[in-house]
Amino acid sequence: MEDCIEVILQDRTSKFLSRYQDNRTISLLTGAIFAGFYGLWGMFCMPGFLKVPIRLKVPYLPSSVEQTKNVMKLLDGRKGRLADLGSGDGRLVFAAFSRGFHCTGFEINPILLAYSRSRAWWEGIHYTDVSFVNQDFWKTDLSKYKNVTVFLAPPVMELLEEKLLKELQGDTRVVVCQFPFPNWPHTCSMGSGLEQVWAYDVHAISQSDAISPCTSAV
Ligand SMILES: C[S@@+](CC[C@H](N)C(=O)[O-])C[C@H]1O[C@@H](n2cnc3c(N)ncnc32)[C@H](O)[C@@H]1O
């Protein structure tokens, strides 16, 4: 009988150990996968981050196809120079270029910069039409741009209002993805939920409350 119990106990212990081993393997695997993703995320989102103060940091998140379409609709009929503040992989810039804008993408992440520059080179686009600059847009005078596209994050939007109001000329339109300006009245908007984008005409901002019908020609 005692033998029998010992056998049962041994059996249970070995089962427990093997399950524990399995769990350890699963935990190790999960840890490794998580570390891998974190490493990849870090590689794409962190380079360039040290260049800006902590409260102005905005990670990379590409705009969706729908957002890009909506931004382009709100720029319909306009022309001239366009700046994308934080151009990421350049998708908004390329879409705007295909509609006739002369574009500058400001980006501090060297990997995304290298990607968008190579795409411009690959597509044979001249640097006078599209350029991607390794520059912090907070430290750049944006007064020469008549069109500005923005996909950043809520904590920086109020500060950006101040900067843009100081620098942009009256006939400039700013189109913003996903996170609207907290104080500016928008001229019009397109899409809903996460795909929503807003257009702001600088000349209308001083005349508060007035939300005029959506007109985009300069
Ligand atoms: C949310 S992503 C938007 C990317 C792109 N505009 C799009 O719509 O797909 C914001 C981008 O801004 C860049 N960025 C953040 N702060 C910046 C700064 N001060 N100067 C230049 N680029 C910046 C980030 O590296 C990131 O690629």
PDBQT file of the ligand as one rigid body, heavy atoms in Angstrom, charges set to zero:
ROOT
HETATM    1  C1  LIG A 301       1.644  60.262 -35.336  1.00  0.00    +0.000 C 
HETATM    2  S1  LIG A 301       3.059  60.210 -36.416  1.00  0.00    +0.000 S 
HETATM    3  C2  LIG A 301       2.343  60.828 -37.939  1.00  0.00    +0.000 C 
HETATM    4  C3  LIG A 301       3.149  60.422 -39.160  1.00  0.00    +0.000 C 
HETATM    5  C4  LIG A 301       2.597  60.927 -40.501  1.00  0.00    +0.000 C 
HETATM    6  N1  LIG A 301       2.378  62.349 -40.514  1.00  0.00    +0.000 N 
HETATM    7  C5  LIG A 301       1.332  60.218 -40.896  1.00  0.00    +0.000 C 
HETATM    8  O1  LIG A 301       0.289  60.878 -40.909  1.00  0.00    +0.000 OA
HETATM    9  O2  LIG A 301       1.373  59.012 -41.195  1.00  0.00    +0.000 OA
HETATM   10  C6  LIG A 301       3.991  61.609 -35.767  1.00  0.00    +0.000 C 
HETATM   11  C7  LIG A 301       5.379  61.720 -36.335  1.00  0.00    +0.000 C 
HETATM   12  O3  LIG A 301       5.947  62.952 -35.899  1.00  0.00    +0.000 OA
HETATM   13  C8  LIG A 301       7.326  62.769 -35.664  1.00  0.00    +0.000 C 
HETATM   14  N2  LIG A 301       7.737  63.852 -34.767  1.00  0.00    +0.000 N 
HETATM   15  C9  LIG A 301       7.413  63.981 -33.460  1.00  0.00    +0.000 A 
HETATM   16  N3  LIG A 301       7.919  65.132 -32.954  1.00  0.00    +0.000 NA
HETATM   17  C10 LIG A 301       8.589  65.730 -33.987  1.00  0.00    +0.000 A 
HETATM   18  C11 LIG A 301       9.334  66.943 -34.085  1.00  0.00    +0.000 A 
HETATM   19  N4  LIG A 301       9.453  67.777 -33.034  1.00  0.00    +0.000 N 
HETATM   20  N5  LIG A 301       9.883  67.258 -35.290  1.00  0.00    +0.000 NA
HETATM   21  C12 LIG A 301       9.737  66.429 -36.363  1.00  0.00    +0.000 A 
HETATM   22  N6  LIG A 301       9.043  65.275 -36.316  1.00  0.00    +0.000 NA
HETATM   23  C13 LIG A 301       8.478  64.921 -35.147  1.00  0.00    +0.000 A 
HETATM   24  C14 LIG A 301       7.407  61.367 -35.061  1.00  0.00    +0.000 C 
HETATM   25  O4  LIG A 301       8.694  60.832 -35.198  1.00  0.00    +0.000 OA
HETATM   26  C15 LIG A 301       6.350  60.627 -35.885  1.00  0.00    +0.000 C 
HETATM   27  O5  LIG A 301       6.918  60.025 -37.003  1.00  0.00    +0.000 OA
ENDROOT
TORSDOF 0
